[in-house]
Amino acid sequence: MNIIFKIFYKFLLLYWRIVRPKTIGVKALVINNEQEILLIKAKALDSWVLPGGGVKKNENLVEAAQRETLEETGIKVTSQAQLLGVYSNFKEYKNDHIIVFVFKNWSKKTEHTSIEVNQSQFFSLKNLPDDLSPSTIKRIKEYLGEKEMDYKW
């Protein structure tokens, strides 16, 4: 199944190169009481990333982050959203804007059954996996105050 997602991703790259879409996405930086962060390993990627995705029509940004987190991980975030930052991504021929929210309270709603995600897991902020995406590393360091905000994804 991973190969199908990777092939589909290659077609998306071609589409983005031709159309150059403007998109808005959200990411959720979910922290639990043990100072662990929720990460996902998507089928189309080989690295751990924050849960998130595109904003649907007539959906506000916080609702999109909550929905994507629930869909991808089975975790229902229950706290007020704190804005970490608004970022721009012009790689892969896109005009992409990503809003990252921090959530500190959550509950386990369901088992994750997303067709997009291989697994989701909480990791200690002091012992993160080696295969984090570069943008995920940046967001975590910004959250921890170890790095100044860089508004490029």
SULBELNOR-V899940 format. One record per residue. N is the residue number from 1. RES is the residue in three letters. PHI is phi in whole degrees, 0 to 359 (999 if undefined). NEAR is the number of other C-alpha atoms within 12 Angstrom. D_LAST is the distance of its C-alpha to the last C-alpha in Angstrom with 2 decimals. Layout:
N&RES&PHI&NEAR&D_LAST  N&RES&PHI&NEAR&D_LAST
This chain:
1&MET&999&14&27.57  2&ASN&301&18&24.43  3&ILE&296&14&25.45  4&ILE&297&15&25.70  5&PHE&294&20&22.13  6&LYS&292&18&20.99  7&ILE&294&16&23.26  8&PHE&301&18&22.07  9&TYR&297&20&18.44  10&LYS&298&17&19.81  11&PHE&294&16&21.53  12&LEU&298&20&18.44  13&LEU&302&19&16.84  14&LEU&296&17&20.09  15&TYR&301&16&20.16  16&TRP&297&21&16.71  17&ARG&294&18&17.96  18&ILE&281&13&21.12  19&VAL&271&15&20.19  20&ARG&51&19&16.69  21&PRO&288&21&16.24  22&LYS&261&19&14.62  23&THR&230&24&13.33  24&ILE&234&28&12.60  25&GLY&229&35&11.62  26&VAL&227&38&12.00  27&LYS&226&46&11.61  28&ALA&244&51&14.50  29&LEU&260&47&14.77  30&VAL&260&48&18.52  31&ILE&243&33&20.66  32&ASN&262&26&24.37  33&ASN&295&17&27.34  34&GLU&271&15&27.31  35&GLN&59&22&23.86  36&GLU&250&24&22.43  37&ILE&246&37&19.09  38&LEU&275&43&19.02  39&LEU&230&39&17.13  40&ILE&236&43&17.70  41&LYS&243&31&18.26  42&ALA&284&32&17.83  43&LYS&293&26&20.45  44&ALA&276&25&18.25  45&LEU&239&25&16.16  46&ASP&254&21&17.66  47&SER&225&25&15.52  48&TRP&279&31&15.35  49&VAL&221&42&12.57  50&LEU&284&45&12.73  51&PRO&295&47&14.96  52&GLY&161&39&13.92  53&GLY&174&34&14.06  54&GLY&283&28&15.10  55&VAL&270&26&17.11  56&LYS&278&18&20.69  57&LYS&301&12&23.07  58&ASN&64&8&24.70  59&GLU&245&17&22.50  60&ASN&279&17&21.00  61&LEU&296&30&17.54  62&VAL&294&32&19.09  63&GLU&301&29&21.45  64&ALA&296&32&18.76  65&ALA&296&42&17.06  66&GLN&295&40&20.62  67&ARG&297&29&21.66  68&GLU&298&34&18.86  69&THR&297&45&19.48  70&LEU&296&34&23.18  71&GLU&296&28&23.00  72&GLU&273&38&20.94  73&THR&230&39&22.60  74&GLY&79&27&25.77  75&ILE&262&36&24.67  76&LYS&258&29&25.42  77&VAL&283&35&23.63  78&THR&240&24&26.34  79&SER&263&21&25.08  80&GLN&296&18&23.84  81&ALA&279&28&20.09  82&GLN&250&24&18.55  83&LEU&282&23&15.41  84&LEU&274&29&12.86  85&GLY&179&28&10.41  86&VAL&242&24&9.07  87&TYR&236&27&5.55  88&SER&239&23&5.50  89&ASN&230&24&4.98  90&PHE&248&20&8.20  91&LYS&283&16&8.71  92&GLU&56&21&11.73  93&TYR&67&19&13.32  94&LYS&258&25&11.63  95&ASN&239&22&11.13  96&ASP&255&27&8.99  97&HIS&235&27&8.47  98&ILE&239&36&7.83  99&ILE&253&37&10.20  100&VAL&251&40&10.69  101&PHE&249&36&14.41  102&VAL&255&37&16.54  103&PHE&235&35&19.84  104&LYS&246&25&22.64  105&ASN&235&26&25.50  106&TRP&203&27&25.88  107&SER&220&22&28.64  108&LYS&280&18&29.07  109&LYS&265&19&29.96  110&THR&215&15&30.33  111&GLU&285&18&29.76  112&HIS&288&24&26.57  113&THR&227&18&27.62  114&SER&294&23&24.49  115&ILE&283&18&24.88  116&GLU&270&28&21.12  117&VAL&240&34&21.04  118&ASN&284&25&23.15  119&GLN&202&27&23.11  120&SER&227&31&21.79  121&GLN&198&31&22.70  122&PHE&272&29&22.51  123&PHE&235&27&21.91  124&SER&297&19&23.03  125&LEU&296&23&20.41  126&LYS&266&15&22.74  127&ASN&216&13&22.96  128&LEU&276&24&19.73  129&PRO&294&23&19.88  130&ASP&289&15&19.27  131&ASP&263&18&17.28  132&LEU&279&24&14.07  133&SER&290&23&10.88  134&PRO&303&18&8.90  135&SER&290&26&5.92  136&THR&293&31&9.12  137&ILE&301&28&10.78  138&LYS&300&27&8.52  139&ARG&296&38&8.96  140&ILE&295&40&12.58  141&LYS&295&21&13.27  142&GLU&295&22&12.16  143&TYR&300&29&14.39  144&LEU&282&21&17.13  145&GLY&78&12&17.08  146&GLU&270&13&16.78  147&LYS&212&14&13.85  148&GLU&292&16&13.25  149&MET&299&21&10.46  150&ASP&235&21&7.57  151&TYR&278&22&6.28  152&LYS&264&21&3.77  153&TRP&292&28&0.00
